[in-house]
Amino acid sequence: MFLAVKLLFSLISAWLVWQTIRQHCNKYLAFVVVAIWLRFFLSAFHQITYDPLIAGFSINALASIGIAATGLLMLPPKVYQLRVLLPLYAFFVAVVASGVINGGVSGLINVMVKWMFFLSIACAMFMAIRKTDKDFVLKKLLVSFFLPVSLAVMSVLLGEVKATEADGSASYIGGYNHEAAFSMIIAGFILVVGLLSPGAIRFRGALFALGCVVLVLVNYRTSVLAILPLAAIFAYTAMSSKIAPRYQTVFFFAAFFGMGMLFLMASYTMQDRFADVFVFLTSIDDLIKAPFYYSEAEKDIFSARVYLWSLYIYEYVNGSFVHQLVGWGPESWSGVFPKYAHNTYVSYLYEYGLIGLLTFLFAAASFVVQAMRIKNKQFAWMLCSSMVGFLIMNFATMPLWNIEGLILFAILIGNAIGPVKLPRNAWFDSPAFVSRLAN
């Protein structure tokens, strides 16, 4: 029955996307809307799109390659010369170097296709924002999320649930394959709504609340924790706008106290799901040890994540000097460890070495700094809090390992570099190119 629901809402979402891109939508924005929608649409039918089709490639993989190639060819070449992208390119060089030195060609190709997908979306977001404004772009982008959000709601109404974790807890993920990837889709929806200016759309607060409720029902702990900074600032700015200036200081302390109480209440009501998180935070000193010192009970903490991190770090520390510098290569964990690391930083340390991890952290920090330069300080705070939340998410899962997480990251980066006035030495500001941006 739920397959029929998927088909119905897929048709509705396709019609909405068509109506959106044909109304005052430049080609860069149309590309972003269609590319993101297509990914969400194909992932909804994972029973078909995940299986190998041609030369070992699935429909999803072929679509990702096609989207990346289309975006990279469509964008003006000068966009790739943006100085702000240099830290990201340094990370790409570290990934390629690790793959070449270790001879991991297949893993390197797979990883770089994903990052080219990300680059095409982020740069297209940049161009779309430059040609219009960020609120116009974000409003149009909302239609891409209609399908997954609607299916999540329908899964609750129809009882379409997926059992997750060893504790028997349930996830409402709209018939998608995995709660991790789906939680990133919903986090992306929350991000897009949250970054819209107050009054930009009707029912902004209701849509934001809907997204938060759906994310809780998805039942993926790390995504819930990651969205907390954005949710807190969204709630504070929404309420503070209705408070007279002379009461702002009092309201700030009252809001801080109130949000703290709400967090404690939420922690208590969801203590079964977050118990391992608190155990990890309170026992972190005892858990920093070689994997063979872990007891059977300790191996289960945080869904075995801490034990997995120990396995990766132990292998890294005992590797050769070259491996410690450049890692063992993209996706080299496969076949070595039982599961992926569930921690981007630990995984990057093992796969790309110290150089790869440091270049990634530098790139992420540079985009946070770029976001802080945005003149609209309310938007800048929302964006920075979202970036902090995303970086927190990477501590206990790997959003950059799948396309859904890269879409979320691309939306963040596109909004970080789009609204900022670039200096004259930004590489690409020739009169002809500036004229193309304005037209």
C-alpha positions in Angstrom: 0.0 0.0 0.0 2.8 2.4 0.9 4.2 2.0 -2.6 1.0 3.5 -4.0 1.5 6.4 -1.6 5.0 6.9 -2.8 3.9 6.9 -6.5 1.1 9.4 -5.8 3.3 11.9 -3.9 6.1 11.5 -6.4 3.7 12.6 -9.2 2.5 15.5 -7.1 6.1 16.5 -6.3 7.2 16.3 -9.9 4.4 18.6 -10.9 5.3 21.1 -8.2 8.9 21.0 -9.3 7.9 21.7 -12.9 5.7 24.6 -11.9 8.5 26.0 -9.7 11.3 26.0 -12.3 9.1 27.4 -15.1 8.3 30.5 -13.0 11.1 33.1 -12.8 13.8 30.5 -12.2 17.3 31.0 -13.6 19.1 27.9 -15.0 21.4 27.6 -11.9 18.5 27.6 -9.5 16.5 25.2 -11.7 19.5 22.9 -11.7 19.7 22.9 -7.9 16.0 22.3 -7.5 15.8 19.5 -10.0 19.1 17.8 -8.9 18.1 17.7 -5.2 14.5 16.6 -6.0 15.8 13.8 -8.4 18.1 12.4 -5.7 15.3 12.3 -3.1 12.9 10.8 -5.7 15.2 8.0 -6.7 16.1 7.3 -3.1 12.4 6.8 -2.2 12.4 3.8 -4.6 15.6 2.3 -3.2 14.4 -1.3 -3.9 15.0 -0.5 -7.6 17.5 2.3 -7.7 20.1 0.8 -5.3 20.7 -2.4 -7.3 23.5 -2.5 -9.9 22.3 -1.9 -13.4 25.1 -1.1 -15.8 28.8 -2.1 -15.2 28.1 -2.4 -11.5 26.6 1.1 -11.3 23.1 1.5 -9.8 20.5 4.0 -11.1 21.3 6.2 -8.1 25.0 6.2 -8.9 24.4 6.9 -12.6 22.1 9.8 -11.7 24.7 11.2 -9.3 27.4 11.0 -12.0 25.0 12.7 -14.5 24.1 15.5 -12.1 27.7 16.2 -11.2 28.8 16.3 -14.9 25.8 18.5 -15.9 26.4 20.9 -13.1 30.2 21.2 -13.6 29.7 21.7 -17.4 26.9 24.2 -17.0 28.6 26.5 -14.5 30.9 29.3 -15.8 34.6 28.1 -15.5 35.5 31.2 -13.6 33.3 30.2 -10.7 35.8 27.4 -9.9 38.5 30.0 -9.5 36.9 31.6 -6.4 39.6 32.2 -3.8 37.2 31.1 -1.1 37.2 27.6 -2.5 41.0 27.2 -2.2 40.8 25.4 1.2 38.3 22.9 -0.3 40.6 22.3 -3.2 43.5 21.6 -0.8 41.3 18.9 0.8 40.6 17.5 -2.7 44.3 17.3 -3.4 44.9 15.5 -0.1 42.2 12.9 -1.1 43.6 12.4 -4.6 47.2 12.1 -3.2 46.1 9.5 -0.7 44.3 7.5 -3.4 47.2 7.7 -5.8 49.9 6.8 -3.2 47.8 3.8 -2.0 46.7 2.7 -5.4 43.0 2.9 -4.4 41.6 3.9 -7.8 38.0 2.6 -7.4 37.6 4.2 -3.9 39.1 7.5 -5.2 36.7 7.6 -8.2 33.7 6.9 -5.9 34.7 9.6 -3.4 35.5 12.2 -6.0 32.2 11.7 -7.8 30.4 12.5 -4.6 32.5 15.6 -4.0 32.0 16.8 -7.6 28.3 16.4 -7.0 28.7 18.6 -3.9 30.8 21.1 -5.8 28.2 21.5 -8.6 25.3 22.0 -6.1 27.3 24.5 -3.9 28.5 26.6 -6.9 25.1 26.5 -8.5 23.6 27.8 -5.2 26.2 30.5 -5.2 25.3 31.6 -8.8 21.6 31.4 -8.1 21.9 33.6 -5.0 24.1 36.1 -6.8 21.5 36.4 -9.6 18.6 36.8 -7.2 18.8 36.7 -3.4 19.0 34.0 -0.8 15.3 34.1 0.2 14.1 33.7 -3.3 16.5 30.7 -3.8 15.5 29.1 -0.5 11.8 29.5 -1.2 12.2 27.7 -4.5 14.3 25.1 -3.0 11.6 24.1 -0.5 9.7 22.3 -3.2 12.5 19.7 -3.5 11.8 18.6 0.0 8.0 18.1 -0.5 8.3 14.4 -1.3 10.4 13.2 1.6 8.6 15.4 4.2 5.2 14.3 2.9 6.2 10.6 2.9 7.5 11.0 6.5 4.1 12.4 7.6 2.2 9.7 5.7 4.4 7.0 7.3 3.3 8.3 10.7 -0.4 8.4 9.6 -0.3 4.9 8.0 2.0 3.3 10.6 4.8 2.6 8.1 7.6 2.2 10.5 11.1 0.7 10.5 12.5 -0.9 13.6 16.0 0.4 14.4 18.7 -0.2 16.9 19.0 -3.1 19.3 16.6 -1.4 21.8 13.7 -2.0 19.4 13.0 1.7 18.9 11.1 2.7 15.8 11.9 5.2 12.9 9.4 6.8 10.7 11.4 7.4 7.5 8.7 7.5 4.8 9.7 4.2 3.2 13.3 5.3 2.6 16.2 2.9 3.0 18.0 4.1 6.1 17.3 6.6 9.0 20.8 8.1 8.8 20.4 9.4 5.2 16.7 10.3 5.7 17.5 12.3 8.8 19.9 14.4 6.8 17.2 15.1 4.3 14.9 16.3 7.1 17.8 18.3 8.6 18.2 19.9 5.2 14.5 20.9 5.2 14.8 22.4 8.7 17.9 24.3 7.5 16.2 25.8 4.4 13.2 26.9 6.5 15.4 28.2 9.3 17.6 30.3 7.0 14.6 32.1 5.4 14.1 35.6 6.6 11.1 36.1 9.0 8.1 36.9 6.9 9.6 35.5 3.7 7.0 32.7 3.6 3.7 32.0 5.4 3.7 29.5 8.2 7.5 29.6 8.5 7.3 28.7 12.2 4.9 25.9 11.6 7.0 24.4 8.9 10.1 24.6 11.1 8.3 22.9 14.0 7.0 20.2 11.6 10.5 19.5 10.5 11.8 19.2 14.0 8.9 16.9 15.0 9.6 14.7 11.9 13.3 14.6 12.7 12.6 13.4 16.2 10.3 10.7 14.7 13.1 9.7 12.4 14.8 8.7 15.6 18.4 9.3 14.6 20.2 10.7 17.7 23.1 12.5 16.1 20.9 14.5 13.7 18.6 15.5 16.5 21.6 16.8 18.5 23.0 18.5 15.4 19.9 20.6 14.8 19.7 21.9 18.4 21.9 25.0 17.8 19.8 26.1 14.8 16.5 25.3 16.6 17.6 27.3 19.7 18.6 30.4 17.7 15.4 30.1 15.5 13.2 30.0 18.6 15.1 32.9 20.3 15.0 35.2 17.2 11.3 34.4 16.6 10.4 35.4 20.2 12.8 38.3 20.6 11.4 40.1 17.6 8.2 40.6 19.6 10.0 42.0 22.7 10.5 45.7 23.2 14.2 46.7 23.0 14.3 47.8 26.7 13.4 44.3 27.8 15.8 42.4 25.5 18.5 41.8 28.2 15.9 40.3 30.6 14.4 38.3 27.8 17.9 36.9 26.9 18.5 35.4 30.3 14.9 34.2 30.6 15.1 32.5 27.2 18.5 31.0 28.1 17.0 29.5 31.3 13.9 28.4 29.6 15.7 26.6 26.8 17.9 24.9 29.3 14.9 23.6 31.1 13.3 22.4 27.8 16.6 20.6 27.0 16.6 18.8 30.3 13.0 17.8 30.0 13.6 16.5 26.4 16.6 14.6 27.7 14.6 13.0 30.4 11.7 12.0 28.1 14.1 10.5 25.6 16.6 9.1 28.1 16.3 5.6 26.7 17.6 6.7 23.3 20.2 9.1 24.6 21.4 7.1 27.6 24.5 5.9 25.8 25.4 9.5 24.8 25.5 10.5 28.5 27.5 7.4 29.4 30.0 8.2 26.7 30.3 11.9 27.8 30.7 10.9 31.5 33.2 8.0 30.9 35.2 9.4 28.0 38.5 9.1 29.9 37.9 5.4 30.6 37.0 4.7 27.0 40.2 6.1 25.5 42.2 2.8 25.1 43.2 0.1 22.7 40.3 -1.9 21.3 41.4 -5.2 22.9 40.9 -3.7 26.4 37.2 -3.1 25.8 34.8 -5.3 27.8 31.7 -6.7 26.1 29.6 -4.1 27.8 31.8 -1.2 26.7 31.8 -2.4 23.1 28.0 -1.8 23.0 28.2 1.9 24.3 26.8 4.4 21.8 25.7 1.6 19.4 29.3 0.3 19.3 30.6 3.6 17.9 33.3 4.2 20.6 34.7 0.7 20.0 34.7 1.3 16.3 36.6 4.6 16.8 39.1 2.8 18.9 39.7 0.2 16.1 40.4 2.9 13.6 42.6 5.0 15.8 44.6 2.0 16.9 45.4 1.0 13.3 46.3 4.6 12.5 48.6 5.1 15.4 50.4 1.8 14.6 50.7 2.6 10.9 53.8 3.7 9.0 54.9 7.4 8.9 53.6 7.7 5.3 50.3 6.2 6.2 50.0 8.5 9.2 50.5 11.5 6.9 48.3 10.5 3.9 46.2 7.6 5.3 45.4 4.3 3.6 43.3 5.8 0.8 39.6 6.7 0.1 37.2 4.0 1.4 40.1 1.8 2.5 38.2 0.9 5.6 36.0 -1.5 3.5 37.2 -5.0 4.1 39.4 -4.0 7.0 36.8 -3.0 9.6 33.4 -4.4 10.3 31.6 -1.1 9.7 32.4 2.4 8.6 33.7 4.6 11.4 30.5 6.5 12.2 32.7 9.6 12.8 33.9 11.7 9.9 37.0 12.9 11.7 38.2 9.5 12.7 37.5 8.1 9.2 39.3 10.9 7.5 42.3 10.4 9.8 42.5 6.8 8.8 41.7 7.3 5.1 43.5 10.5 4.3 45.9 10.8 7.2 46.8 13.9 9.2 47.1 16.0 6.1 43.7 15.1 4.9 42.0 15.7 8.3 43.7 19.0 8.8 42.9 20.3 5.3 39.2 19.4 5.8 39.1 21.1 9.2 40.7 24.2 7.7 38.2 24.2 4.9 35.3 23.9 7.3 36.6 26.6 9.5 37.2 28.9 6.5 33.5 28.6 5.5 32.4 29.4 9.1 34.5 32.5 9.0 33.0 33.4 5.6 29.5 33.0 7.0 30.4 35.4 9.9 31.2 38.1 7.3 27.6 38.2 6.1 26.1 41.7 6.9 22.7 40.3 8.0 23.8 39.3 11.5 20.6 37.3 12.2 21.1 35.2 9.1 24.9 34.9 9.9 24.1 33.6 13.3 21.6 31.1 12.0 24.1 29.9 9.3 27.0 29.7 11.7 24.9 27.7 14.2 23.8 25.4 11.4 27.5 24.8 10.5 28.4 24.1 14.1 25.5 21.7 14.3 26.7 20.0 11.1 30.2 19.7 12.4 28.8 18.2 15.6 26.8 15.7 13.6 30.1 14.5 12.0 31.4 13.3 15.4 28.9 10.4 15.6 28.0 9.7 12.0 29.3 10.4 8.5 27.0 12.8 6.6 29.7 13.4 4.0 29.8 9.8 3.1 26.5 9.9 1.3 24.9 12.2 -1.2 22.1 13.4 1.2 24.7 14.7 3.7 26.7 16.4 0.9 23.5 18.1 -0.3 23.0 19.5 3.2 26.7 20.6 3.3 26.3 22.2 -0.2 23.3 24.2 0.9 25.3 25.5 3.9 28.4 26.4 1.8 26.3 28.0 -1.0 24.6 30.2 1.5 27.9 31.0 3.2 29.6 32.3 0.0 26.6 33.6 -1.9 25.5 36.7 0.1 29.0 37.9 1.0 30.4 40.8 -1.1 33.6 39.4 -2.6 36.8 41.5 -2.6 38.4 42.7 -5.9 41.0 40.0 -5.7 38.5 37.2 -5.7 40.0 35.9 -9.1 36.9 36.0 -11.1 35.6 39.6 -11.0 36.4 40.6 -14.6 33.9 43.2 -16.0 32.5 40.5 -18.4 31.9 38.0 -15.7 30.3 40.5 -13.3 28.0 41.5 -16.2 27.0 37.9 -16.6 26.2 37.6 -13.0 24.0 40.6 -13.1 22.0 39.4 -16.1 
